[in-house]
Structure formats: C-alpha cells, structure tokens
C-alpha cells in the first residue's frame, strides 16, 4: 500500500480483515461509539448483553470515542444500529416535535 501510494486504504483493509477473521471464528464485530472510553467492566457487561441479544457465543468490540454523542453510546453490528445516545434521543424528540401540527 505504501509503495503504490494507497496508504489511505489501510483502514478499509484492516476493517475488512477484522470482519473476515471474526466470521471465520463465528464471532460478530460490534462497533461501539461512546462519549468516553468504556471501562473493562463496562465492556464485559456490554459484551454479555450483546451476546444475549444476538444469540451468539462471541462478540468482538471495536471501541470508538465521539464527544458529539453528549452521553450514552451507539452500537453497530453489521447493518443493525442501536442508538442509546443522548444526541440520538434529542434528534428523535426534534423529529417528533417537527411532525406535530399545532
């Protein structure tokens, strides 16, 4: 990638490799975006809950931090997104109020 001046694609290659490795090991990858870094205890509790929800034996967490969420976290597994963030809740409220006619 470096020799061909394509280093910007490294992130996509790494993500694809991680997904393929998880598929081979019968695990799922959950991208978790939170306002702050999750503690080890929080990560383990979240993994346990996601295993229950997804009926799988193994979940790999990919952790990201985004202060724009204001609070809470967002979990993405494949095309499924679970938004438990304050920013997401505020957006839902905004959409609801915009749809209400007075």
N, C-alpha and C positions, 0 to 999 in steps of 0.2 A: 504494500500500500504506500509506503514511504517512497520507494523508488519510482512508482508511477504517479506520484503527486496526488494520491487519493486518500490521504490520511483522514480527511473529514468523514469518510465512510466507516471508519473503525468502530464508531458507536453502533452502527447498524449491524455490522458483522458480529460484534460481541453480543448484542441483543439476540440476534438470530441463533448464534451458537448456544447461548444460555437456554433459549426456548427448546432447541433440538435436544440438548442434554437432559433437560427436565422431562421431555416427552419420552425419551428412552428409559429414564429411571422411574416412570409412572408418577411423576410429580407435576404439580401445577405451579406456575410463577404468578405471584401476586405483587403488583407494583403498588406500594403503599406510600402515599404522599401525605405528610403531616406538617404541622406548623413548626414543631421542634423535633429533635431526634428522639426516637422511642427508646425507652429503657429495655434492657434484656427481658425483664419481667413482662412488660407491655407487649413485646414482640412474641413471646411464648404464648401469652393469653390470646393474642390476635390469631396466631397460627392455629391454636386449638379450636377456636371458634370457626375459622375459615375451613378447617378440615371437616367439621360437622356440617357446615352449610353446603360444601361442595361434595360431600361423601367421598373423600379421597384420603389416602393414608399419608400423603406427603405434600406440603406446601413450602415453596421457597419464597422468601420475602426479598424484594428489591426495594430498598428504602430511599426515599427522596424527601427533601425538606423544601417547603414553599410557604413563606410567611403570609402570602396573599390569601391563604385559606382562612385566616383570622382565628381559627380554632378547629378542633376535630381533625378528621383525616378522610382521604379518598382512597378506595381500594379498586384496582382494575385487574381483573383476571380475564385474559383474552379480550373479547368484545364486551364483557359484562363490567359495568361500573357501579360501585356502591358509594354514594357521596354522603358522608356523615360530617361534612364540614360546616362551619358557621357561614362561610361565604355561599355555599350551596343552599343552605336554608334561607338566607336572605334573598337570594336570587329567586327561589320558589315563591317567597312571600311577595316579592316585587311583581312577578308574573301574575300571581293571583290577584293582586290589587289592580293591576292594569287591565285585567279581564272583567272586573266588576264594573257594571254600569250604575251610575247614580241617578 
